[in-house]
Amino acid sequence: MKTSLRAFGIGLFIAGASFTLYEKFGPIAATQEVSQYEEQIAAYEQQIDSLEQQLQKENTVATTIKESTKQEAKKEQPTNTTSKEQDVITRTIYIYENMSLYEIGQQLEAEQIVKNGREIELYLSKPEFSRSIQKGAFDLHSDMTVDHIAKTLTGKKMD
């Protein structure tokens, strides 16, 4: 009697376990999971489309702002005088926050204040100058020495 009762209990256990496994991994559960994933994919694709549209709007706004800033900078280019007698060029240079030494050198070379922007870049990389470059507008001349330009950009006194 014990063995038959034990066999009957084991049979019930196996039947219950097989029903549970079929319910969890059967074809109905798999199709439900696939449909859930398809819904999630569709929602993600909609989010991607809306974010791409938003990115395009931001890019157009950024380009218009950049163009307007360039136009304003061209309008605000004061003191572009050239002295005929001495060929001395006077320009106003704008130094912005987080501007690299390379950018400063390129700007000075583009404005014809120095012939070689790399030279001023290397000179400004000295510890006494690199840590104290001031942001703002500076009136510079093409007849200034590299040392004089560096001291003007850092606000140090001339010797």
Residue frames as qw, qx, qy, qz and C-alpha x, y, z in Angstrom:
[[0.000, 0.884, 0.467, 0.000, 0.00, 0.00, 0.00],
 [0.309, -0.780, 0.100, 0.536, 2.82, 2.40, 0.79],
 [0.388, -0.166, 0.590, 0.688, 4.51, 1.82, -2.52],
 [0.208, 0.580, 0.676, 0.405, 1.36, 2.36, -4.52],
 [0.135, -0.929, -0.295, 0.175, 0.56, 5.55, -2.58],
 [0.390, -0.608, 0.298, 0.624, 4.11, 6.74, -3.11],
 [0.363, 0.131, 0.677, 0.627, 3.93, 5.99, -6.85],
 [0.086, 0.793, 0.577, 0.173, 0.61, 7.84, -7.07],
 [0.250, -0.886, -0.072, 0.383, 2.15, 10.94, -5.36],
 [0.400, -0.362, 0.489, 0.685, 5.16, 10.89, -7.64],
 [0.296, 0.429, 0.709, 0.474, 2.84, 10.63, -10.65],
 [0.027, -0.914, -0.403, 0.040, 0.84, 13.66, -9.47],
 [0.349, -0.742, 0.173, 0.546, 4.03, 15.61, -8.91],
 [0.392, -0.086, 0.626, 0.668, 5.35, 14.80, -12.39],
 [0.194, 0.656, 0.658, 0.314, 2.00, 15.68, -13.99],
 [0.147, -0.934, -0.230, 0.229, 1.89, 19.03, -12.17],
 [0.394, -0.573, 0.357, 0.624, 5.48, 19.83, -13.09],
 [0.372, 0.174, 0.685, 0.602, 4.86, 18.98, -16.75],
 [0.091, 0.828, 0.535, 0.140, 1.75, 21.20, -16.87],
 [0.268, -0.874, -0.005, 0.405, 3.71, 24.06, -15.30],
 [0.417, -0.338, 0.525, 0.661, 6.57, 23.67, -17.79],
 [0.307, 0.454, 0.699, 0.458, 4.16, 23.49, -20.71],
 [0.026, -0.917, -0.394, 0.057, 2.37, 26.61, -19.52],
 [0.316, -0.792, 0.173, 0.492, 5.62, 28.53, -19.10],
 [0.216, -0.433, 0.637, 0.600, 7.42, 27.39, -22.25],
 [0.515, 0.433, 0.738, 0.048, 4.51, 26.37, -24.43],
 [0.338, 0.360, 0.482, 0.724, 3.57, 27.98, -27.74],
 [0.127, -0.875, -0.422, -0.201, 1.05, 30.43, -26.23],
 [0.482, -0.779, -0.011, 0.400, 3.58, 32.00, -23.83],
 [0.535, -0.121, 0.397, 0.736, 6.15, 32.33, -26.60],
 [0.192, 0.587, 0.510, 0.599, 3.72, 34.16, -28.91],
 [0.289, -0.913, -0.288, 0.015, 2.70, 36.45, -26.05],
 [0.548, -0.587, 0.154, 0.575, 6.34, 37.31, -25.36],
 [0.440, 0.173, 0.490, 0.732, 7.01, 37.91, -29.07],
 [0.021, 0.789, 0.465, 0.400, 4.02, 40.25, -29.30],
 [0.428, -0.858, -0.122, 0.257, 5.22, 42.12, -26.21],
 [0.553, -0.335, 0.320, 0.692, 8.69, 42.52, -27.74],
 [0.313, 0.454, 0.537, 0.639, 7.20, 43.71, -31.03],
 [0.164, -0.913, -0.351, -0.132, 5.19, 46.36, -29.16],
 [0.522, -0.718, 0.079, 0.454, 8.32, 47.48, -27.33],
 [0.525, -0.003, 0.451, 0.722, 10.26, 47.67, -30.60],
 [0.152, 0.707, 0.494, 0.482, 7.53, 49.78, -32.19],
 [0.333, -0.920, -0.187, 0.090, 7.56, 52.14, -29.19],
 [0.582, -0.496, 0.250, 0.594, 11.37, 52.42, -29.34],
 [0.441, 0.297, 0.503, 0.682, 11.27, 53.15, -33.07],
 [0.034, -0.882, -0.377, -0.280, 8.78, 55.96, -32.44],
 [0.481, -0.819, 0.015, 0.313, 11.07, 57.37, -29.75],
 [0.595, -0.162, 0.396, 0.680, 14.03, 57.18, -32.12],
 [0.283, 0.597, 0.494, 0.566, 12.09, 59.01, -34.84],
 [0.205, -0.944, -0.240, -0.097, 11.02, 61.77, -32.46],
 [0.578, -0.658, 0.168, 0.454, 14.59, 62.14, -31.13],
 [0.550, 0.122, 0.452, 0.692, 15.98, 62.32, -34.67],
 [0.106, 0.800, 0.403, 0.432, 13.50, 65.08, -35.52],
 [0.417, -0.897, -0.074, 0.126, 14.45, 66.91, -32.35],
 [0.652, -0.356, 0.302, 0.597, 18.14, 66.53, -33.21],
 [0.422, 0.445, 0.454, 0.647, 17.57, 67.95, -36.68],
 [0.116, -0.926, -0.276, -0.230, 15.77, 70.95, -35.20],
 [0.567, -0.754, 0.094, 0.319, 18.61, 71.51, -32.72],
 [0.642, -0.046, 0.387, 0.661, 21.20, 71.25, -35.50],
 [0.259, 0.679, 0.392, 0.564, 19.41, 73.83, -37.63],
 [0.322, -0.936, -0.131, -0.054, 19.11, 76.15, -34.64],
 [0.676, -0.528, 0.211, 0.469, 22.80, 75.65, -33.82],
 [0.561, 0.218, 0.399, 0.692, 23.88, 76.41, -37.38],
 [0.064, 0.843, 0.311, 0.434, 21.78, 79.57, -37.54],
 [0.491, -0.861, 0.004, 0.130, 23.20, 80.72, -34.21],
 [0.706, -0.262, 0.306, 0.582, 26.72, 79.95, -35.41],
 [0.420, 0.495, 0.400, 0.647, 26.17, 81.86, -38.64],
 [0.139, -0.927, -0.220, -0.272, 24.66, 84.84, -36.82],
 [0.629, -0.699, 0.103, 0.323, 27.58, 84.84, -34.38],
 [0.643, 0.028, 0.356, 0.678, 30.04, 84.85, -37.27],
 [0.204, 0.724, 0.361, 0.552, 28.17, 87.74, -38.89],
 [0.377, -0.919, -0.108, -0.040, 28.16, 89.69, -35.62],
 [0.702, -0.459, 0.209, 0.503, 31.87, 89.04, -35.19],
 [0.513, 0.326, 0.376, 0.699, 32.52, 90.35, -38.68],
 [0.040, -0.869, -0.289, -0.401, 30.45, 93.44, -37.93],
 [0.530, -0.847, 0.014, 0.037, 32.24, 94.01, -34.63],
 [0.799, 0.055, 0.039, 0.598, 35.75, 93.86, -36.10],
 [0.061, -0.988, -0.038, 0.134, 36.86, 97.26, -34.87],
 [0.187, -0.845, 0.422, 0.270, 40.19, 98.92, -35.43],
 [0.844, 0.187, 0.392, 0.316, 41.34, 97.30, -38.64],
 [0.182, 0.960, -0.134, -0.165, 43.73, 100.09, -39.48],
 [0.852, 0.085, 0.147, 0.495, 46.88, 99.76, -41.48],
 [0.151, -0.875, 0.139, 0.438, 49.48, 102.45, -41.26],
 [0.757, 0.644, -0.002, 0.107, 50.97, 103.04, -44.72],
 [0.105, 0.869, -0.456, 0.161, 54.22, 104.55, -43.43],
 [0.253, -0.521, 0.788, -0.211, 55.27, 101.70, -41.17],
 [0.643, 0.027, -0.685, -0.342, 53.03, 98.81, -42.36],
 [0.058, -0.075, 0.821, -0.563, 51.95, 98.24, -38.76],
 [0.470, -0.345, -0.652, -0.485, 48.70, 96.31, -38.47],
 [0.221, -0.142, 0.598, -0.757, 46.48, 96.99, -35.49],
 [0.543, -0.240, -0.692, -0.411, 43.79, 94.46, -34.65],
 [0.538, -0.373, 0.432, -0.621, 41.51, 93.69, -31.75],
 [0.438, 0.103, -0.892, -0.044, 41.85, 90.06, -30.71],
 [0.703, -0.389, 0.079, -0.591, 39.13, 88.33, -28.71],
 [0.246, 0.211, -0.919, 0.224, 40.19, 85.66, -26.23],
 [0.726, -0.341, -0.208, -0.560, 37.33, 83.50, -24.97],
 [0.609, -0.455, 0.572, -0.309, 37.12, 81.21, -21.98],
 [0.822, -0.055, 0.566, 0.037, 38.66, 77.74, -22.54],
 [0.623, 0.758, -0.171, -0.091, 40.37, 78.90, -25.73],
 [0.913, -0.151, 0.125, 0.359, 43.45, 76.81, -26.45],
 [0.308, -0.672, 0.323, 0.592, 46.91, 78.22, -27.05],
 [0.411, 0.126, 0.720, 0.544, 46.75, 76.77, -30.55],
 [0.171, 0.785, 0.573, 0.161, 43.57, 78.73, -31.30],
 [0.188, -0.903, -0.017, 0.385, 45.15, 81.93, -29.96],
 [0.399, -0.400, 0.543, 0.621, 48.21, 81.41, -32.16],
 [0.342, 0.384, 0.734, 0.444, 46.07, 80.70, -35.21],
 [0.054, 0.905, 0.417, -0.060, 43.96, 83.81, -34.57],
 [0.257, -0.802, 0.199, 0.501, 47.05, 86.01, -34.25],
 [0.389, -0.146, 0.681, 0.603, 48.47, 84.53, -37.45],
 [0.264, 0.605, 0.701, 0.270, 45.17, 84.97, -39.32],
 [0.031, -0.961, -0.241, 0.132, 44.98, 88.61, -38.24],
 [0.639, 0.572, -0.104, 0.503, 48.60, 89.09, -39.38],
 [0.414, -0.883, 0.185, -0.124, 49.80, 90.16, -35.94],
 [0.490, -0.535, 0.661, 0.191, 52.49, 87.46, -36.02],
 [0.468, 0.473, -0.607, -0.434, 53.95, 85.60, -38.97],
 [0.490, 0.070, -0.869, 0.005, 54.06, 82.25, -37.20],
 [0.652, -0.509, -0.038, -0.561, 51.23, 81.36, -34.82],
 [0.903, -0.132, -0.377, 0.158, 53.13, 78.32, -33.59],
 [0.428, 0.320, -0.396, 0.747, 55.84, 80.60, -32.19],
 [0.323, -0.431, 0.217, -0.814, 53.41, 82.49, -29.96],
 [0.875, -0.269, -0.253, -0.313, 51.72, 79.23, -29.01],
 [0.805, 0.016, -0.437, 0.400, 55.00, 77.78, -27.76],
 [0.183, 0.358, -0.344, 0.848, 55.93, 81.02, -26.00],
 [0.543, -0.415, 0.052, -0.728, 52.54, 81.17, -24.23],
 [0.883, -0.180, -0.424, -0.094, 52.95, 77.55, -23.09],
 [0.342, 0.304, -0.601, 0.656, 55.60, 78.67, -20.60],
 [0.380, -0.477, -0.747, 0.265, 54.29, 78.22, -17.04],
 [0.138, -0.348, -0.279, 0.884, 54.46, 81.94, -16.21],
 [0.278, 0.132, -0.285, -0.908, 52.08, 82.70, -19.11],
 [0.344, -0.151, -0.844, -0.383, 49.93, 79.61, -19.66],
 [0.261, -0.441, -0.798, 0.316, 48.18, 79.81, -16.29],
 [0.072, -0.573, -0.337, 0.744, 47.35, 83.51, -16.45],
 [0.074, 0.188, 0.554, 0.808, 45.95, 84.22, -19.92],
 [0.244, 0.353, 0.440, -0.789, 43.06, 86.62, -19.54],
 [0.292, 0.522, 0.746, 0.292, 39.82, 86.44, -21.51],
 [0.065, 0.810, 0.229, -0.537, 38.61, 89.57, -23.23],
 [0.586, 0.770, 0.149, 0.205, 39.44, 91.93, -26.10],
 [0.571, -0.543, 0.203, 0.581, 43.04, 93.00, -26.68],
 [0.449, 0.885, -0.076, -0.099, 44.39, 95.62, -29.08],
 [0.748, -0.312, 0.402, 0.426, 47.56, 94.20, -30.60],
 [0.333, 0.846, -0.261, -0.324, 49.97, 95.53, -33.21],
 [0.939, 0.309, -0.074, 0.134, 52.13, 93.70, -35.70],
 [0.376, 0.681, -0.433, 0.455, 55.24, 95.50, -34.43],
 [0.637, -0.613, 0.327, -0.334, 54.88, 94.05, -30.92],
 [0.183, 0.424, -0.884, 0.066, 57.38, 91.43, -29.79],
 [0.635, -0.205, -0.728, -0.157, 56.25, 87.96, -28.79],
 [0.355, -0.187, -0.655, 0.640, 57.06, 88.79, -25.17],
 [0.170, 0.048, 0.124, -0.976, 55.05, 92.02, -25.35],
 [0.591, -0.136, -0.497, -0.621, 52.05, 90.16, -26.84],
 [0.589, -0.203, -0.767, 0.156, 52.29, 87.47, -24.15],
 [0.194, -0.173, -0.524, 0.811, 52.42, 90.05, -21.37],
 [0.350, -0.036, -0.118, -0.928, 49.46, 91.91, -22.88],
 [0.650, -0.170, -0.610, -0.420, 47.36, 88.72, -23.05],
 [0.598, -0.267, -0.689, 0.311, 48.22, 87.81, -19.46],
 [0.292, -0.902, -0.193, -0.253, 47.89, 91.29, -17.99],
 [0.742, -0.382, -0.089, 0.543, 51.47, 91.31, -16.71],
 [0.026, -0.952, 0.066, 0.296, 53.43, 94.55, -16.49],
 [0.727, 0.612, -0.133, 0.281, 56.08, 95.39, -19.03],
 [0.751, -0.368, -0.079, 0.542, 59.70, 95.44, -17.84]]
